[in-house]
Amino acid sequence: MTTRHTDPPWANARLHVVTGKGGTGKTTVASALALALASKPGRVLLSEVEGRQGISQTFDVPPLGTDETRVVRLSGGGEVVGLSVEPKAALLEYLQLFYKLGRAGRLLEKFGAIDFATTIAPGVRDVLLIGKIYEANRRRRDGRHKGDAAPVYDALVLDAPPTGRIGRFLSVNSEVADLARVGPIHSQAGAITRLLQSEQTVVHLVTLLEEMPVQETLEAVNELRSKGLRPGAIVVNMVRDPLLDDVALDQARAGRLHKASIRTQLADAGLQATTELVDGLLEEARDHAQRIDLEREQMGMLEATGLPIVQLPALPGGVDSGSVRELADLLVPAFVTPLVTPLEGVEP
């Protein structure tokens, strides 16, 4: 694993948003990051907003509901609490919190108004999803949302929508605040925007060293910056070391690997060095060299963003709760910093 920059952009962050193109291991990285932050030790909320139950599958626990549920307790005292944010439940909670519409809210649900608001009304769904995370960030151990009491959570990790949607998802509250000029909706939307644009929030981007994921990552970095949001680390996932050294890669790329040497090594391994086998190995070596060239080119493009780069290895046995802890151990040097309390001026 490698990192760049001695003073990372997440030095003062409490909310770590994790995004990435589908298939890059976004949920795995978010889960590993939550474990790493909990190792301080600390209490970390790991949330998902896409209804895929990726957290429960990663940690091999029952499906998460709308209640915050502990999914892991570490031997050092830290713990990860899981939450699957659901728009309908978030809207009912919002109506009760700001308008005291407990029974009336349930009546609206009976007549389908809640489903309408969360599926048809533009932006409402994302506002509610982010609002739930915002509330958890503000909540303190004395049950209040302001004051001197310590926060309930030392850090929060959000398994967010993919890179193609992340800019819109995180900026929707700014748009809502412009539409609703007064009232609790305007107030909350503005407060959430201030949180997301503050040093308390960073957005980490997960990618593979492949053309499409890297291109989406670069586009997302530019979009986040244009919207006043703070990109954090680029996490390059599933990294594999070259099978050949640079000299052998040059030879493989040019088709100049020594056939006699390959035959000798095959014979020493007890294999019959047929022409077809040797030619096949030469072709695979050439493909491997070209693959390494492509990966190095993509890495150069990522480095050009100026963001810290964190590399995680490919896990030969696949991903399970045990391997996620291995990845968490690799993330500790890059992400575990002293516990950070909320910054002044961010609370509404």
N, C-alpha and C positions, 0 to 999 in steps of 0.2 A: 504494500500500500504506500502511495506517495501523496504528499500534500504540498501546497505552495501557499506562501504568505504566512508571516509570523503572527499577524493580528487579523484573524479571520472575521468576515462580516457578521458571523453569528456570535461574536464575543458577548454581546448584551441581549441575545435573543432568548425569549421564553417559548415562542410559538415557532415550530419548525414545520413548514409546509413541504411535503414531498410530492413531486410530480414526475412524469416520465411517459414516454410513448408506451402503449400496450405491449407487453412481452419483454420489457426491459428489467422486470423484477422490482417494480416500484413498491409494491406492498411488502416484499421481503426486506428491502432496504429501510422502509419506514419502521417496520417491526424491529429490525436490528438497531436502528438509531434510538428507538424508545428504550430498548434494553441497555444500550450504552449510557444514555442519560440517567437511567435509573440506578446505574452502578455507583453513583457519587457517594453515598446512596441518596436517592430521591424518589419522589412519587410523581410518576409521569402518566399523563392521559394520552392514549393512542386511539385516535378516532378515524373512522372511515365514513364516506358520504355517498358512496355509489351503490350500496345495498348488495355487494357481492359476497359479504361474509368472508373476506380475505383474511382478516385478523384471526377469526376463529379457526380457519383452516391452517394458518401458519403455526399457531400455538396448540393446535389439536385440542380445542376446548369447545363446549357447546356453542351454537350460534348466539351471537350477541343481540341484545334487544336495545330498547331506548334508555335503559338504566345503565349507569356506569358500573362495570363489573370487573373485579380484579382478575387478570388472566395469568399473571406471573408474579411470584414473590421471590426475590433474590436472597441468597444466603447472607449477604451483607446488610440486609434490611430494606433495600429498595424494592419498589413494586411498580408494575405496569398495570394500569386500569384501562380496559377496553370499552369502546362505545361505538355503536353503529347509529349514526344520526339519520332519522327518518323525517321527511318534510312534514307529514301530517301531524305527528306528535309534537314537532317543533312549533308548528303554527298554533296548536291548541295551548301549548305552554306560553307562547307569545301573547295570545289573546287574554289569558289569565293574568300574566305578569303586568301588562300595560293597560288593559281595559277591564280587568276583574270579571271576565266573561266565562266563568267556569261552566255552569250549567248551560248558558246560552251558547257557548262554544260547542258543547256536545250536541246541542240541538242543530246548530249549523252543520255539523258533521253528518247528522242523520239525514239532512236534506241535500247532501252532496256539495255544499258550498266549500267545504274544506278541500275536497278533491279538485274542485274547479280552481281554487286559488293556488294549489300546489302544482297543478299540471298545465293550466291554460294561461294564467296571468304571467306576463313576461317578467323574468327575473325574480319572482317571489320565491321560487324554490331555492335558488342559490342564496338569497338573502337569509332565509330561515336556517339553512344548513350552516352558514358561516356564523350566524347569530348564536347558535348553540355553542360553538367553540368559543366565541367571544365571552359568553356568560361564564363558561367554565374557567376561562383565564382570569376573570375578575373575582370569582368566588373566593371567599376567605374562610379560614377555619372556624370563625365565630358565626358563620352563616350569612354574614353581610357581604356587600360588594364594594365597600369602601372602608377605610380605616387603617389602623396600624397592625391588625392581626395578619399573620403569615398567610400566604395563598394556600389554597387546598392542594394545588399542584405546583411542583417545582419547575416543570416544563410540560409542554404539550406538543405532540407530533400529530400532524394531520395527513393521512393518506388521501391525497386530493385527486381531483379529476386529471386526466392526461394532459400532456403539454399542449395539445391542440385547443383545449378549453380553459387552460389555467388562467390566462390573462382576463378573459371575460368573467370567469368565476370569482376571481379575487377583486375585480373592480366594479362588480355589479352594485355594491352598496353606494359607491360614489354616484352612480347614475340614479339610483333610487332617491338619494338625498337631494339631488337636483330637481327631481319630479315632485317630491313631497316637501314643500317649502317649510312647513311648520308641523308641530305635533310630535308624538313619540316615535313615529316611523322615521321622520327626518332626524330626530335626535339620535336614535340608535344607529341608523345608517351612517351618520357622520362620525359617531364614536368608533364604529367598526372600521371605517376607512382610516381614521387616525391610527388605530392599532396596527392595521396591515401595512401602513406606510411608515411606521416607526421602526426604531432599532430593535424593538421587541420581536419583530417578525422577519424571518428569512425564508426564501423558497429554494429548496435544493432540487436539482434536476438529475434524474437517473437516466443513463443512456448506455448503449452498447457501442462498440467501435465499428458501427455499420453506417452506411450512407444515410438511410432514411431516419433512424433515431437521432443521429448527430445533427442532421438538417433541422429536424423539429426542435431539438434542444437549442440550437443557435437562434432560430426564429423566436422561441419562447423567451430566451434571455433578452433579446431586443425588445420584445413586447412588454415584458415585466419592467424593464428600465423606462420605457416610454410612458408607463402608467404610474411611475413613482414608487414601484415595488422593488424590494431588495433581493436579487439573486444571491444565493449562498454558495454552496459547493456544487460542482458537477461531479456526480458519483458515476464513475465508469465501472459498470458491473460485468461480471463473468469474464474477467481478463484471463487469458491463457498465455503462458510464456512461450516464446518461439522454441520449436523442437530442434532447430539448427542454429549454430553460431553465425555471426555475420559473414564470415568467409564462405561457409557452406551455403548460406542463403544466396550469396552472389553467384556461386557456381550453379546452384539449382535454378536460379532465375535465367541464367544463360544456357542451361542444358549441358553444363560441363562437369557434372559430378562423375567421379571415376567409377566406371562400371566394374572393373576388375576388383576394386576395393569392396564394392557392394556385394559382389558374388562371394568374396572371401568371408565377409561378415555373415552372410546368410548361411554359408556352409558351416561356419563355426557355431551357428545357432541350431544346426541340425536340419536346415531347410534346403530343399532342392532349388538351386539358383537358375531357374528357367529363364529364357529370354523374355517371355511374357511377364514374369514376376518382376524382373529387373526393370523392364520398360515401364511397367505400371508404377513402381516405386519412384522412378525418375519423374513421371508425370505428376504424381502426388506431391513430390518435393517442389516442383515448379509451381503448382497451385498454392502450396503452403507459402512459398516465398512471395507470391503475388498477394496473398491474403495479408501477410505481415506488412507489405508495402501499403496496402489500403488502410490497415489499422493505424499505421504510423502517420499517414496523411490525415486521417480523421482526428487523431490525437492532436496534431498540430493545429487544426482548426479550432478545437476546443480550447487549447492553451491560448489561442489568440484572443479569447474573450477576456483574459486577465483574471478570471475567477480561479479560486483554489480547485485543484483536481484531486479527487480521492479515488483510488483504484481498489476494487474488490475482486478476489480471484473467483474463477469458476469452480464450483463445488462438484467433484466427480460423482458423489453419491446423491446429487439432487438436493432439494431444500426440504428440511423438516425443522421441528422446534430446536433440535440439537445443533444443526448447522447454522441456524439463525443466531444462536449464541456465539458460535465461532466468528461470524461476521461482526457481531456486536463488539467482541474483543478487539477486532481490527479497527473498529470505528472509534474506540475510546480515546486513543491519542489525538485524534483530530477534533473531536466534538465535546469531550467532557471538560468543562470549565467550571469555576466556582459558581455556586447557585446564584441566580440573578433575581432580584426582586423587581416588581413593576416600576417603570420609570415615571417620574413626575411629569405631569402634563399630558399623559395619554388617556387617563380616565376622564370620562365626560363630567 
